[in-house]
Each structure stands twice: as C-alpha cells, then as structure tokens.
Amino acid sequence: MSAADEVHIEWAELSDVGRQRSSNQDFCGAAIVPGGDRLWIVADGMGGHAGGETASRVAVEAATASFLAGRGPLTERLRESIAAANRAVIETARGDRALTGMGTTAVAMALGDGACVANVGDSRAYRLRRGRIEQLTRDHSVVAELVRQGAISEEEALIHPRRHEVLRSLGFEDDLDIDVDLLDVAAGDVLLLCTDGLTGVVDDAEIAALCGKRPQRDAARALVDAANARGGPDNVTVQVIRLSR
C-alpha cells in the first residue's frame, strides 16, 4: 500500500509579500494525480521584480506539469520535475532579454508509493513528529557552507552579510545538481515546505510550536504572521501538510 493510501492528507499553503518588499517573487503549487501520487513545491525567485516573479511561477508550473505526465519510480519523477522546471526557466530567460539572469530556488515533496523530497537552493522542507522538528533538506548557500565548515555559528549565519547568497538555483546550468532523498513518513507527521522568508527570522523551535497542534490552515497563517511580526524582511511562503489516520 502506498504512503498516500495509508494516511489521510490535509494541506494548506500561504504566500505573503512581507513587510519590506514591493512584490512577491515566491510561488507555490501542487499536483495531485486522481487517486494517486501527490507533489508539493515552493520556489523563491530572484533576478528583479519581473525576473523573480517569472522564474518562480514558470518553475512551479513546469514541475507540476511534468509530475502529472510522468511515469516510473517516484524519486525519478520528482527529480525529472525539478529538471523540467530548470529547463523551463532557462528557456524562458533565453526568449526575453528583460529576464536575463533570473533564477529560483525550489523545494518539493512527493508522496505516493513512498515519499521523497528534492531541493535546490535554500528553501527548506521540515518534518515535525511527536513534537520534534527535523530539517529534511540541506541548504545550498554560502552561509550554510560556512556553518558546516565551522567558520561561523548558526546564530552568526542569521546576520551574515552573505546570508542571501545561494550556491545552486534553477535557471543557470543545464546540468543541474538536484538533491533527492527518500523520506520516512507516518500518520501524525506534519510536513512543511517554506522559503527563507520564514526561516531567516523564525527559528526551528518556534516553527515546531506554531505547526504542532493547529489545523493546517491556522498553522500556515501563524507561520506567516510570525515572520511578519519580525519585520517581514522578505516574501514568505509555506505549505503545511498534515498526515493522519
């Protein structure tokens, strides 16, 4: 029996411009095969107002279309969805000089015959289980590498001048390195996909507290409100997925 069949899935998403930006360059979406597999994806665009907004939207649209049309193992379909998103962003930029240099992060999760997660950049996936929160993805960013090397602390990373620089993103390389990992999921888990507009100002412990026992719509709103209460320095987007019997 597939993971999607074994649990009841409820989810909600919310995207907000924040308090300091004039446009929302985040985008999110989902693809649900009737009676079957599911995909959720969050993207955080870059490259100016038009470029960032276009890159994140194009990436999500291409990824969801690819997932719905795909066949084969879930991990390969997820990887191909992100690869398709990358190709779509590159091709769109090549067709319009005004969009040169645009790109986007992406984090996606698929549930079906098992579960898996993929990411490029610093948008994240989390799992909350029995009150314990775990980051499921590895940030591809300058400050994340500095933390892993022991050069700076996690606290210093939050205020580092290069904290917004990513080392990988969609839209620049044809042969993109995409992290794809299998997941263990079970009834009772809460899964979260989000942009760094949340994680840059709200720590993991508070994310866990806000997601814990709230219905998914209330949790999504509470997370966005928490980011904005800290000044809302960036666009913030969340998808909250709750698994139950």
N, C-alpha and C positions, 0 to 999 in steps of 0.2 A: 504494500500500500504506500502511496506517495505521501510526502510530507504535507502536501496541500489537502489530501483526503483525511489525514489523521487528526487534523486540528481545524477549528473554526477560526477564520481570519477576518479581523476587522481592522480598518486602517483609516487614517486621515492625513491630509497634507495641508501645509500653510506656508505661504511665501509673503514676505513683507519687505518694503523698501528700506526700512530702518529709519533712523532719525537724522542721518547726516548725508545721505545720498539723494540725488535728484531723480535717479532712475533705478529700476530693479533689473540687474543683469543675471539674476538667478532664474532657473526654470526647473520644473519637475514634472513627472508624469508616470503613468503606469500602463502596463499591457497585461491583459487578462485573457487567456485562452479559455473559451467557454468550457467549464467542467475540467479544466486542466491547469497548466503552469501559469505562474504569475511573475511579473517583473515590476520592480520599482526603481526609479532613477532620479537623481538630483544632480544638477550641473550649476556651476558658478562661472559665469563668463568673464572674459577680460578683453581689453582692446578698445576702450572708449565706449560711450553710451550705445551707439548703433552696433558696434562690433561685438561687445559683450552680450548684449541682448540677443543678437542674431546667433552667435555661436552656441549659447546655452540652449536656445529654442531648437535650432537645427539638430544639435546633438541628441536631445531628448526625442525629437520626432523620428530621427533616423534609427535610434536604438530600439524604440518601441516597435517600429515597423519591422525591423529585422527580426526581433524576437518573435513576433506573431507569425512571421513567414518561415521561421527556422525549423529545422528538424535535427534529431540526434540528441546526444547527451546534453544535459542541462548546462554543464560547465562550458562546453564548446559553444552552445547557443549564446550564453552570456558573454563569452569572450568575443564572439563574432558581432554581437550587438554593439559593443563598445568600439570595435574596429570599424564597423559600419558608420558609427557616429563620427569617428575621427575622419574617415574619408569624406563624409558629407560636409564637415566643417572646412576641410581643405579645399574641396571643390567649390563650395560657396564663396570662399575668400578669393579664389583664383578668378571667379567670374565677376568680381566687383572690386575695383581698386579702393573704394572707400572702406572696404572691410579687411584690407591687408593688415596682417598682424593680429587678427582676432584669434582667440582660443578659449578653451573652457576646461575646467576640471570635470570629473564625473565620478560618482559612486553609485553602484547599482546592486540590487539584490534580487535573486531569483529563487522561487520556491516551486517545487514540483516533485519529481522523483528524487528527493533530497533537497538540499539547499546550498547556495553558494553566493559569494559576494565578489564584486570586482571594483577596482578603483584606479584612478589616475589623478594625481594631484593631492590636495589637502582637504577635500570634502570627505566626511567620515561616515562609517557605519558602527553602531554600537549594539550590544545585546545586554538587556537587563534581565537577570534571572535571580529570583529569591533575594532581591534587594542588592545584588552585586552587579555593578556595571563593568563591562569589558569592551574596550575598543577593538573592533574586528578588522580594521584596516590599518595600513601603515602609511603615514603621511609622506608624500614625496615633496619635501620643501627644504629650503636652506636651514631653517631653524631646527627642524626635526632631525636633520643630519648632524647638526652641531650638538644637539641633546644626546643623540645616540653615541657620538664620539666622546662625550663627557666634557665638551668645551664650554657649554653653558648649562644652567639648570632649567627645569621646566618652567619655573617662575620667571627666570630671565627671558625665556623664549616668548612669553606673553607681551613683553615690551621691547623686544629686539627690533632695531630699525629695518631688518630684512625679513620680518615675520610674514610678510605677504608674498614673498618670492617662492614660486613653485619650481620644482626641477623637472616635472613632467606635466604635460597637458595635451589635450586634444587640439588638433588644428595645425600642427607644425611638422611632424615627421610621419612619413608614410608607414614606416615600420615601427609602430608604437609599442612600447613595453607596457603591457597591461597586467596588473596583479589580479589573479583569480584564485580564490580559496574556497574549499568546501567548508560548510558550516554544520554544526550540531544545533538543531532547534527542537523545541518541545513545547507542549501546551504549558501556558503560564509565562512564556517568554514575551518580552516587549522588545521589538527591534526598532532601531532609529537610524535614519539616513539624514544627514544635515550638512550645511555649508559652514565655512569657518566664521560666518557672521554670528553663529551661535557659540561655537567652541572657543572663539577668540576672547569671549567675555564671560561665559558661564562655564564653570568647571564641572568635571565629571560627576562629582558627588551631588551637586545641585541638579544636574540633568537627571540623575537617578531619582532624586526626591520628587522632581516635578513630573516624571513619567510614571512613577511607581504604581499608584492605585487609581489614578484618574482615568476616565474614559479617554479613548484616543483623541477625540476632537478637543477635549479640555486640555489634554497634555500638550497637544500641538500649540494651542493658544498660550498656555502657560510658558512654554519654552520661548516663543517669540516675544512675549511680554517681558520675560526676564532679560533677554538680550537688549530690548529697547530701554528697559529700566536702567541698564548700564551705559546708556548713551546711544545705543543703536548705531555704532560707527560704520556698520556695513549692512548690506542686504542680508536677510536671514531667511533660510528655507529649511523646513523639516518635514519628514514623512514618518509617522508613528504607526507601527504595525503590531497589533496585539494578537497573540495566539492563545486559544482557549479550547476546551473540550466542547 
